[in-house]
Amino acid sequence: MKTCVIFLLLVMLNCIKSIPFDHSCGENAEYHGCASACAIPTCANPNPERSPHRACIQVCIICVCKSGYLRNQHGNCVKQNDCEQIESYMIIRIFQKEVIIIILCLEKNMNKL
């Protein structure tokens, strides 16, 4: 199982490299450069610095939500009060494309790996 997860992450990272570069971001978002996928606040995890034991990847050329906004499961930056019930993934807008990055919550799935 671990081998499959690592293989899928490598395939996904290889695909990301082939996407053309563009700095435009959506509404309530701004260009950030590089960040850990686990350090980006979302509706699912508004305080990522308090969530240990996560499998994370470094993502470059990304748009992050402006201060006071969180990314919802549809990939939009919304006020925290507008967050809906979320799924266990987040969408990061990269180069005007959406890439679904599965965040493996090791604290929830430790026994399955």
VOBA-500958 format. One record per residue (C-alpha): residue in one letter; y, x, z. Coordinates in Angstrom, 1 decimal. Layout:
BEGIN
residu; c2; c1; c3
a; Y; X; Z
...
//
This chain:
BEGIN
residu; c2; c1; c3
m; 0.0; 0.0; 0.0
k; 2.4; 2.8; 0.9
t; 1.7; 4.5; -2.4
c; 2.5; 1.3; -4.3
v; 5.8; 0.8; -2.5
i; 6.9; 4.4; -3.1
f; 5.8; 4.1; -6.8
l; 7.9; 0.9; -7.2
l; 10.9; 2.5; -5.6
l; 10.7; 5.5; -8.0
v; 10.4; 3.3; -11.0
m; 13.4; 1.2; -9.9
l; 15.5; 4.4; -9.3
n; 14.6; 5.6; -12.8
c; 15.8; 2.3; -14.3
i; 19.0; 2.4; -12.4
k; 19.9; 5.9; -13.9
s; 19.8; 4.4; -17.4
i; 22.4; 1.6; -16.7
p; 25.8; 2.4; -18.3
f; 28.6; 3.4; -15.8
d; 31.4; 0.9; -15.0
h; 33.7; 0.7; -11.9
s; 34.4; -3.0; -12.1
c; 33.5; -5.1; -9.0
g; 33.3; -8.8; -8.4
e; 35.6; -11.0; -6.3
n; 36.2; -9.7; -2.8
a; 34.4; -6.4; -3.6
e; 35.6; -2.9; -4.2
y; 34.1; 0.3; -5.6
h; 32.5; 2.5; -3.0
g; 30.6; 5.4; -4.6
c; 27.4; 6.2; -2.7
a; 26.0; 4.6; 0.4
s; 22.7; 4.0; 2.1
a; 21.3; 0.6; 1.1
c; 20.7; -0.1; 4.8
a; 24.3; 0.7; 5.8
i; 25.8; -2.1; 3.7
p; 26.6; -5.3; 5.8
t; 25.1; -8.4; 4.4
c; 24.7; -12.0; 5.6
a; 21.1; -11.1; 6.5
n; 22.3; -8.1; 8.5
p; 26.0; -8.1; 9.4
n; 25.7; -5.1; 11.7
p; 23.4; -2.7; 9.9
e; 24.2; 0.2; 12.2
r; 22.3; -1.6; 14.9
s; 19.1; -2.1; 12.9
p; 16.8; 0.9; 13.3
h; 13.4; 1.5; 11.7
r; 14.3; 0.5; 8.1
a; 13.1; 2.1; 4.9
c; 16.3; 3.0; 3.1
i; 17.4; 4.5; -0.2
q; 20.7; 6.1; -1.2
v; 22.5; 4.0; -3.8
c; 25.3; 5.5; -5.9
i; 28.1; 3.8; -8.0
i; 28.1; 0.6; -6.0
c; 30.5; -2.2; -5.2
v; 30.7; -3.2; -1.5
c; 32.3; -6.2; 0.0
k; 35.8; -5.8; 1.3
s; 36.5; -5.7; 5.0
g; 35.8; -9.2; 6.5
y; 33.3; -10.1; 3.8
l; 29.5; -9.9; 3.7
r; 27.1; -10.0; 0.7
n; 25.1; -13.2; 0.5
q; 21.7; -13.7; -1.1
h; 23.4; -14.7; -4.4
g; 25.2; -11.3; -4.5
n; 28.6; -12.8; -3.8
c; 31.0; -11.4; -1.1
v; 31.8; -14.3; 1.3
k; 33.3; -14.7; 4.8
q; 30.7; -14.5; 7.5
n; 31.2; -18.2; 8.3
d; 30.2; -19.0; 4.7
c; 26.9; -17.2; 4.9
e; 23.9; -19.4; 4.2
q; 20.4; -19.0; 5.6
i; 19.2; -15.8; 4.0
e; 16.0; -14.3; 2.6
s; 14.7; -10.8; 3.4
y; 16.4; -9.1; 0.5
m; 19.9; -8.3; -0.6
i; 21.5; -7.9; -4.0
i; 23.7; -4.9; -4.7
r; 26.0; -5.1; -7.8
i; 25.7; -1.8; -9.7
f; 27.5; -1.1; -13.0
q; 28.1; -4.9; -13.5
k; 24.3; -5.4; -13.2
e; 22.4; -6.8; -10.3
v; 19.5; -4.9; -8.9
i; 17.4; -6.5; -6.3
i; 16.5; -4.0; -3.7
i; 13.7; -5.0; -1.4
i; 14.6; -3.9; 2.1
l; 11.4; -3.2; 3.9
c; 12.0; -4.3; 7.5
l; 9.6; -2.0; 9.2
e; 10.1; -3.7; 12.5
k; 8.8; -7.0; 11.0
n; 6.2; -5.6; 8.7
m; 4.9; -2.5; 10.5
n; 1.4; -3.9; 10.8
k; 1.2; -4.8; 7.1
l; 2.0; -1.2; 5.8
//
